[in-house]
Amino acid sequence: MELLKGDNKKATIANVQNFFLDEDKYPTIRRRSGDWGVKSPQNDITGIRGSRRGNGSEKSMIEYAEYTLAKRAVDYAIAGCSSSYRHPSQQIIKYRYIQGLSLSVIKERINKFGNSTYYRADDYACLEFADCLEAVCERLNVDSDIIPDLRAKNRKKTGQKGDEKRTKTGIQREI
């Protein structure tokens, strides 16, 4: 069985690595899913103290809920990856991209000592994670602005019958 058949694998691997290492992506999801930034609502019973900008507490609670859902989706996707000796995808994602351990420590922990052996396993982990993440995000209805589709499709000529577009409401086919 070929993983992500029909997708651009090198670009997908780069997208996954960028997702975990880019400060505006996964690190932001981790920070914003924590409850330390949430304040309890401040109600004024007199009704005089108001603001035209809206309810800041409500906005922060909505943002917290969206980022918590995104963090949960990433955790579920990691749990959906392989964890066998042959494909230690869960361990690679956790050790390299979540915990940021050095490659020598990771190689020792997963018993993949050769560079080419490790990098093949890392590439496989990235492909498997992208596949799992897309399925989980679809099931949990995660905002695509927070977690975009990391799978890079091979480009077709535009205007061909059956081209697809991803929207917030799902995938639409153009005919």
C-alpha positions in Angstrom: 0.0 0.0 0.0 1.4 3.4 -1.0 0.9 6.3 1.4 -0.7 9.4 -0.1 -1.0 8.0 -3.6 -1.2 10.8 -6.1 0.1 13.5 -3.8 3.4 15.4 -4.1 5.3 13.6 -1.3 8.3 16.0 -1.1 6.0 19.0 -0.8 3.8 17.3 1.8 6.9 16.4 3.9 8.0 20.0 3.7 4.5 21.2 4.7 4.4 19.0 7.8 7.9 20.1 8.9 7.0 23.7 8.3 3.7 23.2 10.3 5.6 22.1 13.3 8.6 24.4 13.1 7.0 27.7 11.9 6.3 29.9 14.9 2.9 31.0 13.4 1.6 27.4 13.1 1.8 24.6 15.7 3.6 26.6 18.4 0.8 29.2 18.2 -1.8 26.5 18.4 -0.1 25.1 21.6 0.1 28.6 23.2 -3.4 29.6 22.4 -4.9 26.3 23.5 -3.7 26.9 27.0 -6.1 28.2 29.6 -3.7 30.8 31.1 -4.9 33.5 28.6 -8.6 33.2 29.4 -10.1 35.7 31.8 -13.3 35.3 33.7 -16.1 37.5 32.3 -16.4 40.9 33.9 -20.1 41.9 34.3 -21.2 45.4 35.2 -24.7 45.3 36.6 -25.2 49.1 36.0 -25.0 48.6 32.3 -23.1 51.9 31.9 -19.7 50.7 31.2 -19.9 49.5 27.7 -17.8 49.1 24.6 -18.5 49.3 20.9 -15.8 46.8 20.2 -17.8 43.9 21.5 -17.3 41.4 24.2 -13.6 40.7 24.6 -14.1 37.8 27.0 -16.5 36.1 24.6 -14.0 36.5 21.7 -11.1 35.1 23.8 -13.3 32.1 24.8 -14.2 31.4 21.2 -10.5 31.6 20.1 -9.5 29.4 23.0 -12.1 26.8 22.0 -11.0 26.9 18.4 -7.3 26.4 19.2 -8.1 23.7 21.8 -10.0 21.8 19.1 -7.0 22.3 16.7 -4.6 21.0 19.4 -6.8 18.0 20.1 -6.9 17.3 16.3 -3.0 17.3 16.2 -2.9 15.0 19.2 -5.4 12.6 17.7 -3.5 12.6 14.4 -0.3 11.7 16.2 -2.1 8.9 18.0 -3.3 7.6 14.6 0.2 7.2 13.3 2.1 4.0 13.4 4.1 3.1 16.5 5.8 -0.2 15.4 9.5 -0.9 15.2 9.3 -0.7 11.4 7.4 2.6 11.3 8.0 4.5 14.6 6.0 7.5 13.3 4.4 8.5 16.6 7.8 8.5 18.3 9.5 10.6 15.6 6.7 13.2 15.6 6.7 13.4 19.4 10.5 13.4 19.8 11.6 15.6 16.9 8.7 18.0 16.3 6.9 18.2 19.7 9.8 17.8 22.2 12.6 19.1 19.9 15.1 16.5 20.8 18.4 16.2 18.9 18.7 13.7 16.1 21.3 11.6 17.9 18.9 11.1 20.9 16.0 10.3 18.6 18.0 7.8 16.6 19.0 6.1 19.8 15.5 6.0 21.2 13.9 4.5 18.1 16.9 2.3 17.1 17.4 3.9 13.7 21.1 4.7 13.7 21.9 5.2 10.0 21.1 8.6 8.5 19.3 7.3 5.5 17.3 4.8 7.6 16.3 7.6 10.0 15.4 10.1 7.3 13.2 7.5 5.4 11.4 6.9 8.7 11.0 10.7 9.3 9.6 11.2 5.8 7.2 8.3 6.3 6.1 9.8 9.7 5.4 13.2 8.0 3.4 11.6 5.2 1.4 9.5 7.7 0.8 12.5 10.0 -0.5 14.6 7.1 -2.9 11.8 6.1 -4.2 11.3 9.6 -4.4 15.1 10.3 -6.6 15.7 7.3 -9.1 13.0 8.3 -9.2 14.2 11.9 -9.7 17.9 11.0 -12.5 16.9 8.7 -14.2 14.9 11.5 -13.7 17.5 14.2 -14.6 20.4 11.8 -11.3 22.3 12.6 -11.0 25.7 11.0 -8.9 25.5 7.9 -7.4 28.9 8.7 -5.8 27.4 11.8 -4.8 24.0 10.3 -4.6 24.0 6.5 -4.5 20.8 4.5 -0.8 19.8 4.6 -1.1 17.3 1.8 0.3 18.8 -1.4 -1.6 17.6 -4.5 0.1 17.0 -7.8 -0.9 19.9 -10.0 -3.3 19.3 -12.9 -3.8 21.7 -15.8 -6.5 24.1 -14.6 -9.9 23.9 -16.2 -9.8 20.1 -16.4 -13.0 18.3 -15.7 -13.2 17.1 -12.0 -10.9 19.8 -10.5 -11.5 20.2 -6.7 -11.5 23.2 -4.4 -11.4 23.0 -0.7 -13.8 25.4 1.1 -14.8 25.9 4.7 -18.0 23.8 4.0 -16.1 21.0 2.4 -14.7 19.9 -1.0 -16.5 21.2 -4.1 -15.9 19.6 -7.5 -15.9 21.8 -10.5 -17.2 20.3 -13.7 
